[in-house]
Amino acid sequence: MTTQNYAKGQVIFREGDPGDCMYEIECGSVGVYRDYGKENENLIAKLYGTTKVNVFGEMGLLDHAPRSATVVALEDDTVLTKVSELDFYAYFEENPSKILDIMQQMCNRLRNTTKKYIDACHTVYDTVETEKRGEKKSLSLLERIKELCDFYGYMGFYPYF
């Protein structure tokens, strides 16, 4: 494992890069972005070194798929430990509770994404049904549509209305 300091704005990895390691945040914070540096840039999450579980990039490490987002240091003196595949295997022997923490973090992220997806499906359904009935969209439905656009906008999904 290697530890490195990052300055504010420094890119740790880019969307599409090979997923060959994960990072543990020792201190500081990082931003997870889709379409970083583009007009439709979207900050998906902020991760901090002060939380119990403070890793990112674990999906790429586990499935070797290209990075699904760009990660950028949000403050000076952000300290990250790079964890290679071999280092990760060592966690199983040396610190199994860390592996359970990482698995719990992944479950929480998946659960949150699933909830947002289900909410989005309900919003789309309600929007279509409202349009079929020729009714005016309520303020609450318009707010849900805005949330949907804000969340899925980074994927190029903007429902027409």
N, C-alpha and C positions, 0 to 999 in steps of 0.2 A: 504494500500500500504506500502511496505517496501523498503527501500533503502539500497544498499549494495555496498561496494567497491570490485573490482576484480583486481587481479594482472595479469600481462602479462602472457599469456599462460593458464590461468585458464578457465576451461570449464564451461559455463553457463548451457547449456543442450546438450544432445547428440541425434543424429539421432535415431529415434525409441522411445525416451522417450515420456511419455504422454504429450499431448498438453493441459495444464490446465491454462496457464497464458501467458501474453505477458510482454515485458520489454521495458521501455523507457530509452534511453541513456541520462543521465544528462551531463556527460562529458567523454571523452576518445573515444575509438573505439572498434569495435568487427569485427571478421571475420566469415563469414558464409561458412561452408565447407561441401562437400559431401565426404564420406569415410575418415573422419579425422583420422590421425594416421596410415593410410594404405599406401601401395606403390603407389596407384593411387589417393592419396588425391588431392582434387581440391578445391581451394578457389573460391567460387562463387561470393561473394560480400564482400566489406568492408563498414561498416556503422559507421557514426560519430555522436557524440553528438552536433556538431555545425550546423547541418542542421535543417530546419524548422520542418520537420517530422522525428522523430528519434526513431521509435519503431521497434521491431521485435518480432516474435512469435505470431503475431495477428491471423494468420490462424489457428493455433492449438487452440487458445482460442475460436475462433468462431465455428470451426467444431469438436473440441475434437478428432481430428485424431492424430496419433503419429507424432512426429517431423520429418520433411522431411530433416533436415540438423543438423549439429552440429555447435554451436556458441561458439566462444572462444574470450576472451579479448585479444586485440592486443597491449595494453600498460598498464603499471602500473597505478594505481589510476583511472581505468575505473569505473564510478559510474552509477549503474543501479537501476531503480525503478521497482520492480516487481508489475504487475497489475493483480489482480485476476479477475475472472468473475464478482464478486460483485462490485469490484472497477470499472470495465469497464462499468457496468450499471450506476454507479454513474456519469460517464463522460457525459452520455446523459442528465442528469439533470443539472449538475454543469458547464460543459464546452462543449456544443454541437459543437463548432468550432473545438475542438480537434478531435472529431469523424469524422468530414468532412475532416480534414487533414489526418487521418488514412485511410479513404476511398480513398482519392486521391492518397496516397502512394500505396495502394493496386492496384488501377487502373494503375498507372505508371508501377509497377512491372509486372502486367499481360500484358500490352501493349508491354513492352520490351521483355518479354518471347515469346509472339506471333510473334513479328517481327523476333526474332532469329529462331523460329520454321519455319516460312515461308522462311527465307533465307536458312535454312538447307534443306528444301524441294526442293528449286530451285537448290541448289548445287548438291543434290543427282540426281535430274532429269538431269541436265547438264552432270554430270559424266556418267550416264548410256547412254545417247544419244551419248556422245563422244566415249564411248567404242563400242557402236553398229556400229558407222560409221568407227571404226578402226582408229580413229585419235589420235594423241598425245595430251595429256592434256596440255592446255596453262598454262603459269605461273600464270595468274590471277585465273584460275580454281584450280590449285594446292594450291594457297594461301587460297582460299575459303574452300577447303577441310581441310586444316590445322586448320582454324578457327572453322570449324564444329567439328573436332576431339577435339580441345581444349575445346569447349563449352559442347559437349555431352560426352566427354570422361569420365566424372565423373559418367555417367550412364552405363558405360561399352559398349558404342557404338563406334566402330572404323570401319569405312567403309574400305573394302579391296580395294586396288589399287596397 
